[in-house]
Amino acid sequence: MNINFKHEWIETNIGLMAVLTMVAISVGGLVEIAPLFFIDKTIEKVGGVRPYTPLEQRGRDIFMREGCYTCHSQMIRPFRDEKLRYGHYSLAVESQYDHPFQWGSKRTGPDLARVGGKYSNEWHVQHLVAPRSMVPESVMPNYPWLLSTQLDISDTAARMKALRKVGVPYSLSQAEYGANVTNFGETVARQLHIPAAQKNLVEQANFGNYDGDRSGISEMDALVAYLQMLGTMVDFSKYADDAFVETR
């Protein structure tokens, strides 16, 4: 039996072909994925990165629900033109609490990795309600209902518990709360404590008044809170230009 005949026999045997295909995919996947569990420097060692607060996390949920991710990436690549337009390239550590992360290179709209603090709350609200009133050439849809729809906070704790199962360090016990105090500081640790989730969400929304209306908490409040946080956790002025070269 020559080699060509063996190859034809495999291709015409559907069951065997399926098994061998799965073996090939599994080996390839292991070769790519397994090393990541043994590389200490996959995640950069920087300070300031924390999980999302309850309000920010609900804003991220809305960002995903409305399909914003289909036109806006959150990954600045290490190219000169991207740095000039958006800022410092994205670090893996900045997305360690994202499920799923928003990396990608397909952009219909601009990358949002460093949008936090770039515009005022009022600008974001108007841009979301009527994008072309702020950016005439925009092809972004209008999202006026975000301003009039009250944010459902009844399942805030449940959402945080779900993320806790995949490794986000939201706390339930006092021991976990204490660990967050050590890792993130007292102020952040309070925001990450699940038993106080709704209270913390309401306090942040009322204090930030992201949608400009104090009569209630809208979905706009949550989404703007999320956008204003993006890219603000790492203070790049503390690091040299080549500080993260080894992890790229």
Secondary structure, DSSP 8 states (H G I E B T S, - for coil): --HHHHHHHHHH-HHHHHHHHHHHHHHHHHHHHGGGGT-TTSS---S------HHHHHHHHHHHHTTGGGT------S-HHHHHHH-S---GGGGTT-SS----S--SS---TT-TTTS-HHHHHHHHH-GGGT-TT------THHHHSB---TTHHHHHHHHHHTT---B-SHHHHHHHHHHH-HHHHHHTBGGGHHHHHHHHHHHH-TTS-TTS-BHHHHHHHHHHHTT-SS-GGGS-TTTTGGG-
